[in-house]
């Protein structure tokens, strides 16, 4: 993991004050992330689409500009690189984790 070392104290100090989430029509949807994972794995990814729960926002998107302003952090990787790295590091989601 290569997050900015100064982020933990800032976020721990006040997660509400330093929230990095905004409801904006930008970023990647869950379906776009699933499509990227499927493309990286070269096969479909099993998923279930359900209704939003009461109180859930319509959209919740990370805003890297706020992290840049408060922490001096800049993203180094795009979605394709992040998904590729996660898929390479993690277990195959189709393999059972049971004994």
C-alpha positions as CSV (number, residue, x, y, z in Angstrom):
1,X,0.0,0.0,0.0
2,X,1.4,3.4,-0.9
3,X,-0.9,5.9,0.7
4,X,0.4,9.2,1.9
5,X,1.9,8.8,5.4
6,X,0.5,12.1,6.6
7,X,-3.1,11.0,5.9
8,X,-3.6,8.8,9.0
9,X,-3.1,11.6,11.5
10,X,-5.2,14.1,9.5
11,X,-8.1,11.6,9.0
12,X,-7.9,10.2,12.5
13,X,-8.1,13.7,13.9
14,X,-11.6,14.3,12.6
15,X,-13.0,12.1,9.9
16,X,-16.1,14.3,9.5
17,X,-14.2,17.5,9.2
18,X,-11.7,15.9,6.7
19,X,-14.3,13.9,4.7
20,X,-13.0,13.0,1.3
21,X,-16.3,12.0,-0.1
22,X,-18.6,14.2,-2.2
23,X,-21.8,13.5,-4.1
24,X,-20.6,14.5,-7.5
25,X,-21.3,13.2,-11.0
26,X,-17.6,12.2,-11.5
27,X,-15.3,9.3,-10.8
28,X,-16.2,5.7,-11.4
29,X,-19.4,3.9,-10.8
30,X,-19.5,0.4,-9.2
31,X,-20.5,-1.0,-12.6
32,X,-17.4,0.7,-14.2
33,X,-15.2,-0.8,-11.6
34,X,-16.7,-4.2,-12.1
35,X,-16.2,-3.9,-15.8
36,X,-12.5,-3.0,-15.3
37,X,-12.1,-6.0,-13.0
38,X,-13.8,-8.3,-15.5
39,X,-11.5,-6.9,-18.3
40,X,-8.4,-7.4,-16.1
41,X,-9.4,-11.0,-15.2
42,X,-10.7,-11.6,-18.7
43,X,-13.9,-13.1,-17.4
44,X,-17.3,-11.9,-16.0
45,X,-17.4,-11.0,-12.3
46,X,-20.4,-12.3,-10.4
47,X,-22.4,-9.6,-8.7
48,X,-25.9,-8.8,-7.6
49,X,-27.6,-5.5,-8.3
50,X,-30.0,-4.6,-5.5
51,X,-32.1,-1.6,-4.6
52,X,-30.6,1.3,-2.7
53,X,-31.3,1.2,1.0
54,X,-33.2,4.0,2.7
55,X,-30.9,6.9,3.4
56,X,-28.2,5.8,0.9
57,X,-27.0,8.7,-1.3
58,X,-27.6,8.5,-5.0
59,X,-23.8,8.7,-5.6
60,X,-20.7,8.8,-3.4
61,X,-17.5,9.7,-5.1
62,X,-14.0,10.3,-3.7
63,X,-12.6,13.8,-4.4
64,X,-8.8,13.6,-4.8
65,X,-8.6,17.4,-4.9
66,X,-9.5,17.6,-1.3
67,X,-6.7,15.1,-0.4
68,X,-4.3,17.2,-2.5
69,X,-5.3,20.4,-0.7
70,X,-5.2,19.0,2.9
71,X,-2.5,16.4,2.7
72,X,-0.4,17.4,-0.3
73,X,-1.1,14.0,-1.8
74,X,-1.5,13.4,-5.6
75,X,-2.8,10.2,-7.1
76,X,-0.2,8.2,-9.0
77,X,-2.4,5.5,-10.5
78,X,-5.6,5.3,-12.5
79,X,-8.4,2.8,-12.2
80,X,-6.8,0.3,-14.6
81,X,-3.5,0.2,-12.6
82,X,-5.3,0.0,-9.3
83,X,-7.5,-2.9,-10.4
84,X,-4.6,-4.7,-12.0
85,X,-2.6,-4.4,-8.8
86,X,-5.5,-5.5,-6.6
87,X,-6.2,-8.5,-8.8
88,X,-2.5,-9.5,-8.9
89,X,-2.2,-9.2,-5.1
90,X,-5.5,-10.8,-3.9
91,X,-6.9,-14.3,-4.1
92,X,-9.0,-15.3,-7.1
93,X,-12.6,-14.3,-6.1
94,X,-13.9,-17.5,-7.6
95,X,-11.8,-19.7,-5.4
96,X,-13.3,-20.8,-2.1
97,X,-11.6,-19.4,1.1
98,X,-12.8,-22.4,3.1
99,X,-10.5,-25.0,4.4
